[in-house]
Amino acid sequence: MSAPIPVSFPDELLAEVRETARQTHLSQQDVIRQSTILGMPKLREQLAASGVDSLTPLSDEELAASYAKMSAEEIAEDAALGRASLKAQKDGK
């Protein structure tokens, strides 16, 4: 099973995804999936070592800029995913 996750990419990162897709002959989706698979262990290791508290939340300006690039449908999906995540945490899942 899979589920779509709407993610906004800064222009520079999106350009890297597109260039990597071009060079590797993979779809942009596959580039993102493979990057996640390859990078997840390192991310987990770094966060476990430094603690999640070291993450800086998005500023109001960064958050507004991210949502400004999303369609109303994407914003609704994002909100639904957030509500589902909070419910799962509350239910202990």
Helices and strands as residue ranges (DSSP letters): H 11-24, H 28-50, G 52-54, H 60-68, H 72-91
